Amino acid sequence: MNPQSSKSWDWHCLVDLEATSYGNPLPEHTLKTGDIVSINPPTESKKRVNGSGGRGSKKTSSSGGNTGPGSGKENNKINGVIVRSTESKLVLSIENQEDIQYEWKERCTIIKLANEITFKRMIYAMNDLHRRINDAKIRQQDPLNDLERFLLTAGIKLSGNDLDGSSTITSAASSGNLLEGDDDTGAACELITKRFAEVNMLDNSNSNSGKGGTIEYFDENLNDSQKEAVKFSLEAEHLALIHGPPGTGKTYTLIEIIRQLVRQDKRVLVCGPSNISIDNLAERLIDKSVKCVRLGHPARVLPSVQDNSLDYLCRYSDAGRLVADVRKELDEALNKKRKNAKSSQERREVYNEIKLLRKEIKQREGKVITDLINATPVVLSTLNGVGSQKMSRSAGKFDVLIIDEAGQALEPECWIAIPKACKVILAGDHLQLPPTVKSETGMRYDDKGEESEHHKAYYSLCTTLFERLMNLKNNNFSRMLKVQYRMNAKIIEFSSKNLYNGFLESHSSNKDILLTDFAYVEPNDDTDKPLVFIDTMTNADDYQESSTINENSSVLDVNSKFNAGEANLVYEYVLTLCDYGVLPSDIAVISPYSAQVSLIRSKLKQDYSQVEVGSVDGFQGREKGM
């Protein structure tokens, strides 16, 4: 362990963690940038935990205490966030360098922690809906606006003996029940649906649409379907859905919408289920000189976005510098005073004075954050980040909430952000990957004790808000992007026909694109075809699947599957492509199994380290030549 002398951020200490044998690579691990971890004393190094370097390790979550990022020292442990992960080094961000024990510099253990904050914020969002319904019932008031009522009940079918909705549970609240599993949340579900079971289709017309105004687009290169999506989103009164199949320029369309909203002096909250989805939008907004602020821990923000992060802007704004100078002077004065205090009475007075002054500084720092958020037209955050204390300081509602990658966002996550805006724009594709849900889905049974197909569909966390709305029969609030710019027409042909009703077409710039279009690639049977299928059943003994991992294996996840024969075949095929001039950096290998990803990566690491190997989930939205 080596605390860095130069810090990337003044308010966080960076710590290097290297292998015990200097210069050697770290053992195989699954830790990545943004993970919350605990640094543990060397006495715990014998425990085999996930991320500690032991093969066949199991995931470990903290038992009690605060597992939030940078929560500091607790029970002789330090919590932090991984800033950078390389083959030979991990770089962690912690709050206080003084917490590091001297003996830890020789040996320590890293444990990956479960992020309880995410879970708790979703539960809070569900319980908040319960509270609002309960309060309204007592006061005989309408607790939800038209948009919220519609989003809660859209697509929820009432049975013949449940016309009042008393036993029907809405999708959002049911998701809360799956998360928490307690009676209070279940009561919230019943109350919400009983109150709003007879909601009508949302009136999504624009009160200003009769003016017939034209839109002056910032980007005239948008295609017709993109321009239609922009126009529709701006004119919608309450709700707009943008269905963006792969490669159709969903991000560019959202950037245009955001710029148009800023032109109209609207306050915009931009959210997504992951940090990378938000950073992709932030990079493009910054490139277009749109004034924005990115909320989130600095370790989880891309370097290109950090100058627009809330922490950075607060630190280096005029008000932030003033507070920092006051804090520094205060610390110096109080340290002198503390040293001069001799009696217990004097020390107690100094302690009380410190307590009051620090409280005042904290309030001033809070005001800096509040003023900055309220003065910025575009605020970007993950859906869970909206539930942070910093966002709670924001004055009033945002005019528009935009949720990117809504097809991968859990519905309870969306409800953290929805109450903070008057209008919602969802963008995503429910026909691509759903959110990752590891727990069993909640099932409901009919009077005969059999599983109800309706409840299966709507009471699973896998059913997102975006999918539920897109599947409505009377869907008058969505627009589809129909031109893809990512791949050869032969590759998208099957998806367009079987998933998108044949509406998806390829742009002329990539319709016939091949690897041989790169000047350095030689034509052959593998490089002049857009789509190649490889038979892996040539020798069944070599290509059988296995979930058994021996001690000498480089595969980490014992709960996953790997296929050694197919991994060897992938290596040979990469070798063939590179022999014909394809650059390793132009190649990506993806697999649905994490164990297979680890095995292929270990085989390619020495000779073809530039080949990107990842999971299907991790690679979604990315592009490679091969």
Buried (B, 14 or more C-beta within 10 A) or exposed (E): BEBEEEEBBEBBBBBBBBBEEEEEEBBBBBBEBBBBBBBBBEEBBEEBBBBBBBBBBEBBEBEEBBBBBBBBBBEEBBBBBBBBBEEEBBBBBBBEBEBBBEEBEEEBBBBBBEBBBBBBBBBBBBBBBBBBBBEBEEEEEEBBEBBBBBBBBBBBEBEEEBEEBEBBBBBBBBBBBBBBEEEBBBBBBBBBBBBBBEBEEBEBEEEEEEEEEEEEBBBEEBBEBBBBBBBBBBBBBBBBBBBBBBBBBBBBBBBBBBBBBBEEEBBBBBBBBBBBBBBBBBBBBBEBEBEBBBBBBBBBBBEEBBEBBBBBBBBEBEBBEEBBEBBEEBBEEBEEBBEEBEEEEEEEEBEEBBEEBBEEBEEBBEEBBBBBBEEBBBBBBBBBBBBBEBBEBBEEBBBBBBBBBBBBBBBBBBBBBBBBBBBBBBBBBBBBBBBEEEEEEBEBEEEEEEEBEBBBBBBBBBBBBBBBBBBBEEBEBBBBBBBBBBBBBBBBBEBBEEBBEEBBBBBEEBBEBBBBEBEEBEEBEBBEBBEEEEEBEEEEEBBEEEEEBEEEBBBBBBEBBBBBBBBBBBBEBBEBBBEBBBBBEBBBBBBEBBBBBBBBBBBBBEEBEEBBBBBEBBBBBEEEBB
